[in-house]
Amino acid sequence: FRKEDGIERGIANNTINGINYVDNRTLSIPTGSITTLFSMDSAPGAGTFVTSSIQYIRITNITDGNIPIKLMVSSSTEAMSYLITTGSSYMLSTSKMTGSLSGLTFDDIKSVKVSPSGSSGSIEYFIATT
């Protein structure tokens, strides 16, 4: 740890107990495409994780060059988009996307999709579940 302005700054490693399954993949995302990374639901299936078992998700843009990746997180009623720059990550610790804003109401995440901005891109995801 180091002190800066009288405040300790540093890194802490935490352990998530009860992890029974880990999925780690890298994918190439073609130019102009929208690719579904995974889905979440109450029952498992191909490319689908059980909503209640999500403990940790990290999606990282590993594209060579400066190509942002658009990340689209959708519930059954709404969607939110984020730009992930090369070398950056987006993390979740739950499947919950709840709340409301100006008439928009969110609920559990149903799918996560990506689309490269410009030419093709690459992502890595890491998912830990109970």
C-alpha positions as a printed NumPy array, in Angstrom:
array([[  0.   ,   0.   ,   0.   ],
       [  1.086,   3.57 ,  -0.475],
       [ -0.191,   6.7  ,   1.159],
       [ -1.4  ,   9.571,  -0.959],
       [ -2.895,  12.687,   0.62 ],
       [ -2.998,  10.83 ,   3.93 ],
       [ -5.138,   8.006,   2.503],
       [ -3.866,   4.461,   1.979],
       [ -4.138,   3.35 ,  -1.649],
       [ -3.535,  -0.205,  -2.705],
       [ -4.816,  -3.511,  -3.915],
       [ -6.863,  -6.046,  -1.996],
       [ -7.553,  -9.557,  -3.258],
       [-10.89 , -11.053,  -2.303],
       [-12.036, -14.664,  -2.499],
       [-15.531, -15.554,  -3.693],
       [-16.663, -18.643,  -1.767],
       [-18.846, -21.361,  -3.263],
       [-17.718, -21.101,  -6.903],
       [-18.508, -24.388,  -8.662],
       [-18.138, -23.421, -12.317],
       [-15.963, -21.072, -14.335],
       [-16.355, -20.291, -18.036],
       [-13.542, -18.41 , -19.783],
       [-13.575, -17.719, -23.528],
       [-12.096, -15.457, -26.152],
       [-14.089, -14.539, -29.238],
       [-13.424, -12.69 , -32.464],
       [-16.251, -10.305, -33.305],
       [-16.651,  -9.672, -37.076],
       [-17.03 ,  -6.161, -38.475],
       [-20.625,  -4.917, -38.516],
       [-21.975,  -7.786, -36.423],
       [-23.827,  -8.021, -33.141],
       [-22.7  , -11.158, -31.326],
       [-24.457, -12.655, -28.306],
       [-21.839, -13.569, -25.694],
       [-24.203, -15.332, -23.299],
       [-27.718, -15.291, -21.866],
       [-29.135, -15.597, -18.357],
       [-32.316, -17.372, -17.328],
       [-33.824, -19.41 , -14.489],
       [-32.679, -22.677, -16.143],
       [-29.316, -23.587, -17.72 ],
       [-28.94 , -24.14 , -21.444],
       [-26.485, -23.756, -24.293],
       [-24.779, -20.398, -23.738],
       [-27.172, -19.666, -20.851],
       [-26.219, -19.241, -17.202],
       [-28.626, -19.54 , -14.265],
       [-29.517, -16.033, -13.113],
       [-29.321, -16.795,  -9.387],
       [-25.883, -18.46 ,  -9.639],
       [-23.944, -15.493, -11.115],
       [-21.154, -14.347,  -8.794],
       [-18.665, -12.597, -11.087],
       [-18.501, -11.615, -14.764],
       [-15.651,  -9.777, -16.471],
       [-15.723,  -8.82 , -20.159],
       [-12.435,  -7.437, -21.529],
       [-11.698,  -5.845, -24.904],
       [ -8.51 ,  -7.607, -26.095],
       [ -8.569,  -6.163, -29.623],
       [ -5.22 ,  -5.294, -31.221],
       [ -5.261,  -1.594, -31.995],
       [ -7.604,   1.086, -30.739],
       [-11.016,  -0.456, -31.534],
       [-13.759,   0.164, -28.937],
       [-16.313,  -2.605, -28.44 ],
       [-19.962,  -1.723, -27.806],
       [-21.392,  -3.843, -24.994],
       [-25.185,  -4.219, -24.872],
       [-26.714,  -5.458, -21.605],
       [-30.423,  -6.263, -21.993],
       [-33.206,  -7.107, -19.577],
       [-36.624,  -8.314, -20.686],
       [-37.814,  -4.695, -20.888],
       [-34.791,  -2.403, -21.438],
       [-31.206,  -2.304, -22.676],
       [-28.099,  -0.344, -21.753],
       [-24.97 ,   0.129, -23.865],
       [-21.365,   0.771, -22.855],
       [-18.176,   1.328, -24.86 ],
       [-15.21 ,  -0.74 , -23.723],
       [-11.885,   0.6  , -24.997],
       [ -8.995,  -1.718, -25.841],
       [ -7.491,  -3.151, -22.654],
       [-10.49 ,  -2.15 , -20.521],
       [-13.042,  -4.366, -18.786],
       [-16.689,  -4.299, -17.744],
       [-17.551,  -6.241, -14.582],
       [-20.733,  -7.524, -12.939],
       [-21.187,  -9.268,  -9.613],
       [-24.867, -10.104, -10.042],
       [-27.499, -10.67 , -12.71 ],
       [-29.625,  -7.906, -11.23 ],
       [-30.11 ,  -4.705, -13.189],
       [-32.876,  -3.103, -11.192],
       [-34.273,   0.363, -10.757],
       [-35.961,   2.954, -12.896],
       [-35.083,   6.24 , -14.541],
       [-37.505,   8.595, -16.302],
       [-40.063,   5.906, -17.038],
       [-37.541,   3.148, -17.807],
       [-37.805,   0.079, -15.591],
       [-35.076,  -2.552, -15.471],
       [-35.135,  -6.134, -14.242],
       [-32.783,  -9.154, -14.372],
       [-30.23 ,  -9.223, -17.169],
       [-31.343, -11.556, -19.976],
       [-28.512, -11.232, -22.529],
       [-25.119,  -9.66 , -23.122],
       [-24.096,  -8.812, -26.696],
       [-21.118,  -7.068, -28.293],
       [-20.421,  -5.194, -31.512],
       [-17.073,  -3.736, -32.635],
       [-16.88 ,  -0.041, -33.506],
       [-15.294,  -0.002, -36.942],
       [-13.262,  -3.058, -37.873],
       [-13.407,  -6.475, -36.217],
       [-12.526,  -6.889, -32.551],
       [-11.797,  -9.5  , -29.903],
       [-13.113,  -9.969, -26.396],
       [-12.472, -12.278, -23.489],
       [-15.08 , -13.133, -20.889],
       [-14.733, -14.812, -17.533],
       [-17.822, -15.991, -15.633],
       [-17.867, -17.573, -12.153],
       [-21.057, -19.19 , -10.84 ],
       [-22.165, -21.194,  -7.819]])
